[in-house]
Amino acid sequence: MVRALVDGLAGSMELEARPARGTRARVTVPVRLPEAEACTPDPATSTVRARVLIVEDDPALRTLMSERLSMLGWQVRATADPWSALSSAARFDLALVDLHLHGEALSQSFLRTIRERVPRVVAVTGDPVGGADVDRVLRKPFELDELVELVEELTGPAAHERAAR
C-alpha cells in the first residue's frame, strides 16, 4: 500500500535493515512550494482588502499563510526577517508575527516597534503568551480557515468602522 502511494506521488522509498533495532523506512515525496516573499492579488480580478505582514521563519507555513490570504484578496508581504519588513516604507494594516524566530524569542523592543507601525498585531505561536503587547493570539497548530476568520475580523469592514471611531 505504501509503495503504491509513494509511486503514485512520484516519490521514492528506501528500506534499511538495522539488526537488533528494526527497519528504518525513508519516504520522500516531491513537494513544490512557491516562494511567498511578496504576494499580491491580481488587480484585474480582485480588490485588495488590507495589507498584511506575515513574519514567520518556517518557509512552508509562511507560504501557506501568504498564499491563502493573497488568494482571498489581501495584499501580503511575507518574510522571515522582521526588521527588513519594518525598515521598508511599506505600511501594513495587520501583522501576523511568530513570537519565536530562528530559535529566539522576539524581544519586547521589537514588539513595541511593530506596535508603533502596525495598528493590529497578532502573535502566532504554540507557546504561552504572557505580557506580549498584541491584539490577539493565533495558537499553532491552526487551520487555515481559523487564520482567514481572524484576519477578516481584524481587517474587515467592521474593524475599519471601529478604527474610525
N, C-alpha and C positions, 0 to 999 in steps of 0.2 A: 504494500500500500504506500509506504513512504517513498520507495523508489519511483513508483508511478507518478506520485505527486511532484517529486523533485524533477523528474524528466519533463513533466507537463509544464513546469515553470522555467524550463531551460536552465536548471541548476545542476549541481554536482553533489555527490555524496561519497565520503571516504569512511571506511571502517578500519579501525586499528585495534588489533587484539593486544591486550595488556595482561599477561599471565598474573594470576592471583589478584588482579584488580578489576577485571571485567573487560568490556569492549567499549572503545570510545567511537562515537559516530559524529562526524562533522558534516553538516549540510550547509551548502552555500547556494543562495538564490539571488540572482541579479536583481537589484532594485535601483532604479534611476530616480533620484530626487532632484528636481530643478533647483538651481541656486535662487534664493529668495531675498537677496540683499536689498533690492528695491523693486517692489511690485506695485504696479498701479493698474487700475481697471482701464479697459478700452473706453475712451471718452465718447466714441460713436455709439456705443451700446449701453452705456450706463452713466449714472451720475455719481459723483463722489459724495459719500455720506459724511465722512470726517477723516481726519488724518491721525493715523495710529502708529506709534512707535513700539516695536517689539524688541526687547533686549533679552536674548536667550542664547546660552552657549551651546546648547545641543542643536546641531545643524538639522537633524531630522524634525525635531519638534518645531524649531524656528520656521522651517519650510512649510510644514503642515499648517501652522497657525497663520502664516503670511498668505499662503495660497487660498485658504478658506475665506479669510477676511477680504482679500483682494477680489476674489470671485464674486463676493456679495456686495461690492461697491465701495468698500473703504479704501482709502489711499494708505498704503502701508510702507513703512521703512523698517526693515528687519536687520538686526546686527548682533554680533557677539561682543562688540566694543561699545559700551555705553557712552564713553567720553567723545568718540568720534561723532555720534549722532547728535549729542548736545552741542558740540562745537560748531556744527553747521548752522547755517541761517534758517534751516527748516523749522517750521512751527508745527506743533502737534496738539491735538485735542485730547488724546488719551495715550498713556504709556503703560504697557504691559511689561513688567520688569521681573526677571528671575532674580531672587534675592541672593543666590549663590552662583557666582560666575567663575568658571575655571577653578573650582575648589575653594574659593574665598568668598566670605560673606561680604556683601556690599556695605560700604561704610554709611553711617548716618549722614556724613557730609555729602555723599553722592545723592542720597535720598532727598536731602534738603535742596540740593542744586536742581534735581529733576522736578521737585515740587514747585520751585520758583518759576520754572519754564513751561511746565505742562499742567493744565488745570485739573486733570483727573489722573490718578496713578493707581494701578492695580499690581499688587505683589503676586507673582506666580511662583508658588513654592510648595514643596512637600513637607517643609519644616514648620514647627510652631512659630508664629509671628508675634513678637511682643515689642511694643514700643515703636514699631515702624509707622512712619507718617504716610499712610496710604488710605485711599478711599475704600478699597475692597481687597479681598484676598481670594485668589483662584487657586484651589488646592490641587496639586499634582497627585496622582494622575487625574485628568479630567477628560470629559467627552468634548469633541469639537462643538457640539450643539450648546454645551454649557458656556463655552467661550463666546460664541456668537450671541447668545442671550445676554450675557454680561456686557459685551461691547455695545449691543443695541440699547440696553438700558442706560449706559453711561454716555452714549453719543447720539441717541435718537432724538426725535423732536421734543419729547418730554424733558430730556436732560438740557436741551438748549433753552427751553422756556424757563426752567428752574435757574439756569445760569444768568438769564437776562433780568431776573427779578432782583 
